[in-house]
């Protein structure tokens, strides 16, 4: 069997983001997608047993700068695929402790 394909459809790679960011992940497989995960800087933000997956990321809780958004998909046969993009957070918490602008 073939591994699934997984794509982060929003936000765009290299974009500048702030506030609450909607992350959209789409996964497809020739059989069935059994799990889709959305991660920010390696921390799981959301998990679904179907595609598409939509997660909300509050950038006010992270430091301003570059962050990595990743998506992973697993199909019914256990094959895995992943992809990642980088975005720049503008106006996040200066120390990344959730004390940014309200």
C-alpha positions in Angstrom: 0.0 0.0 0.0 1.0 3.6 -0.5 1.5 6.2 2.3 -1.1 9.0 2.6 -0.5 12.5 1.3 -0.9 15.3 3.7 -1.0 19.1 2.9 -1.2 22.2 5.1 -3.6 24.3 3.1 -3.7 27.3 5.4 -1.7 29.4 6.4 0.7 29.7 3.5 4.4 28.7 4.0 6.4 31.8 4.9 3.4 33.9 5.9 3.3 36.3 8.8 0.5 35.5 11.3 -0.9 37.0 14.5 -3.8 36.5 16.8 -5.8 33.3 16.4 -4.6 31.4 13.3 -6.8 28.8 11.6 -4.7 25.9 10.5 -6.2 23.7 7.8 -4.8 20.2 7.1 -6.0 17.9 4.3 -5.0 14.2 4.0 -5.8 11.6 1.3 -5.0 8.0 0.9 -5.8 5.2 -1.7 -7.5 3.3 1.2 -8.5 5.3 4.2 -6.9 8.0 6.4 -7.1 6.8 10.0 -5.5 9.7 11.8 -4.5 13.3 11.1 -2.5 15.4 13.5 -1.7 19.2 13.5 1.5 20.2 15.5 3.1 23.6 16.2 6.8 23.4 17.1 6.4 19.7 17.8 3.5 20.0 20.2 0.2 18.4 19.2 -2.5 21.0 18.6 -5.2 18.8 17.3 -6.0 15.2 16.2 -8.8 13.8 14.1 -9.7 10.4 12.7 -10.8 11.9 9.4 -9.7 14.6 7.0 -9.8 17.6 6.7 -8.6 18.8 10.1 -9.0 22.3 11.3 -7.1 23.7 14.4 -7.0 27.1 16.0 -3.6 28.3 17.2 -3.4 31.2 19.6 -0.2 33.0 18.7 -0.5 35.3 21.7 0.9 32.4 23.8 4.2 32.1 21.9 7.2 34.3 21.3 7.3 36.5 18.2 9.5 34.9 15.5 9.6 31.9 13.3 7.5 28.8 14.2 7.0 25.4 12.5 3.6 24.1 11.7 3.5 20.3 10.9 0.9 17.9 9.8 1.1 14.1 10.0 -1.3 11.5 8.6 -1.6 7.7 9.1 -3.6 5.4 6.9 -5.4 2.2 7.7 -2.3 0.1 6.9 -0.1 2.1 9.3 1.8 4.1 6.6 2.7 7.6 7.7 3.4 10.9 5.9 4.2 14.3 7.2 4.8 17.9 6.0 5.7 21.2 7.6 5.8 24.9 6.9 7.3 27.8 8.7 5.4 31.0 9.6 6.5 34.2 11.4 4.5 35.3 14.4 4.1 39.0 14.7 3.2 40.5 18.1 3.3 37.3 20.1 4.4 37.2 23.7 7.9 38.7 24.0 8.9 35.8 26.3 6.4 33.2 25.0 4.5 33.0 28.3 1.0 33.9 27.2 1.3 37.6 28.2 0.9 39.1 24.8 -1.5 41.8 23.7 -5.2 41.3 24.4 
